[in-house]
Amino acid sequence: MVTRIPAPSHTPPQAAAPAPGGLPQAQGLLDAPVRAARSAVRAVPKPVRRAATGMLGLSGDRMSKVDTAWLRMDNAHNLMMINGVWTLSPGITWEVLAERVQARLLQYPRFRQRVVEDAAGATWVEDRHFDIHAHLLRETLPRKRGQSMQKALQDRVGQLAMEPLDPKRPLWQMHLIEDFVGDDGQPGSALIVRIHHCIADGIALISVTMSLVDGGSEPPKRRRRSPASAEDWIADALIRPFTGFTVKALDMAGDSAVKSLHLLREPEKAMQHAMLGGLHGTADAARVAYQILNDAAALALMPDDSPTRLKGTPGHAKRVAWCPPLPLDEVKAIGRALNCSINDVLLSCVAGAIGGYLRRQGDDPSGQEIRAMIPVNLRPMEEAWKLGNRFGLVPLVLPIGMENPVERVYEVRKRMRALKGSTQPLLAFAMLSVAGLLIKPAQEALLNLFARKTTAVMTNVPGPSQPLSLCGSRVTQCMFWVPQSGPIGLGVSILSYGGGVQFGVISDTTLCPEPQQIIDAFAPEFAQLSLLTLMLPWGEEQGQT
């Protein structure tokens, strides 16, 4: 049976009069696309809808528009894969790992489903010929003469970062190196993991990780959705991105914001609310509307980055690097002493390391800044097991030209605080929703507008606070690398795990041939910040800057 979409209700005559905050205009902006989409849906004849149902295969799990955008974002310079590495001690065998993967990981439907694309999007379809041997690979690490296994592992991860996954199979792979000895001299194994971003974001993959390790709980069971009709799908594709998206997203941000946005969508209720003495709620709605307009303008009018050697046309090769973890307690102590967050401290070290790298290359970054896109989680942690992508992006301008670590950390703090309360993550999520509706060339044109103004993608994922074990072996080190989109050639990942915090860099070899040189600067930057913090004249005004 085809579900009918109710006709839009008519606005009472008295609601058309001007209201505080320009609410009728906001109503018109929100409702115009909705009325057009509903009219288009009603105009589709039943035979066409039935044909579309069969043609598009809507009996499968339709991929969300945001996940579709990530699926289509692959290009010759950047593949949208999250790459990760675990080192294990003692080593494990392929057979033991395969048993764990089949018992735990494959309970998530996405890891058994392949993607079928069509002109309107994509659908998750069960892979009837699923073969664990195509996804869990046993391999020997290729090494050059005199090369350490750690360096060979880095080279292999960089190589795999540019090898596409087989589109005819579920979009993930694990590569097990059974015999591996890292720089610590401990024999064990190394596991390289590749997962396409359309399956999940980093927060969701932490949930997957916790179900895979020893003692982890099995994935929660989810009810299978009933097959969607063509009209349901068209409504989901055309109507909800315009009307329901922001309300649902703001549901995670707080009740007052949701209430304000509902008032924006229904100005007649806002008027009644005001008449009954609820002027505070209407003022909130006006502030939200003003904030959205300001943030939209800020995104659209972002100036270009400073021209550095890290920005340009990328090539077709990647290289990765990572460093030993810094003690998380020391990072927290510096943050408390300077009245800054852990993120402020870490991002300041990132800016310092990049600035130092440019100086060592003979460049002068004085007065220069680069923009980094930073993901912001938009979902409750208890729903991370549902997978998919539920995050927005905020642009943070990093002061790479500031040499003084204390001055730099306070500047980062000021800029991070300026982003608090911003609706930019929601607007970025909306942009990805819209991009998922477009054909690939149009999507690329939309997203490249922002990518051209960005030098790096940076992400900070909170990992488990206690060390993990997998198949009886201790996870001695874990790291992941965030993918870059469009022409962006630099990705910086920060992961806290087991009482430490670790940095990883992935770079295009044309723009940054040796990311290890950036990595090697992180620990000295933090040490210098620690030393200067201890030397500050602490007193009554401690932490005030």
Salt bridges, closest charged atoms under 4 A:
ASP61 OD2 - ARG110 NH1 3.77
ASP74 OD2 - HIS196 NE2 3.07
GLU95 OE2 - ARG138 NH2 2.90
ASP118 OD2 - ARG62 NH1 2.94
GLU126 OE2 - ARG112 NE 2.98
ASP131 OD1 - HIS133 ND1 3.12
GLU139 OE2 - ARG156 NE 2.84
GLU139 OE1 - HIS175 ND1 2.92
ASP155 OD1 - LYS151 NZ 2.99
GLU163 OE2 - ARG156 NH1 3.91
ASP166 OD2 - ARG169 NE 3.57
GLU178 OE1 - ARG138 NE 3.23
ASP201 OD2 - ARG379 NH2 2.86
ASP214 OD1 - ARG100 NH1 2.83
GLU231 OE2 - ARG4 NH1 3.99
GLU231 OE2 - ARG49 NH1 3.83
ASP236 OD1 - ARG240 NH1 3.25
GLU266 OE2 - LYS269 NZ 3.42
ASP284 OD2 - HIS280 NE2 3.45
ASP284 OD1 - ARG287 NH2 2.09
ASP304 OD1 - LYS453 NZ 3.21
ASP305 OD1 - ARG371 NH1 3.22
ASP363 OD2 - ARG309 NE 2.66
GLU369 OE2 - ARG415 NH2 2.51
GLU383 OE1 - LYS386 NZ 3.87
GLU403 OE2 - ARG359 NE 3.86
GLU411 OE1 - LYS414 NZ 3.47
GLU411 OE2 - ARG415 NE 2.81
GLU444 OE2 - LYS440 NZ 3.22
GLU514 OE2 - ARG319 NH1 3.32
GLU525 OE1 - ARG408 NH2 2.59
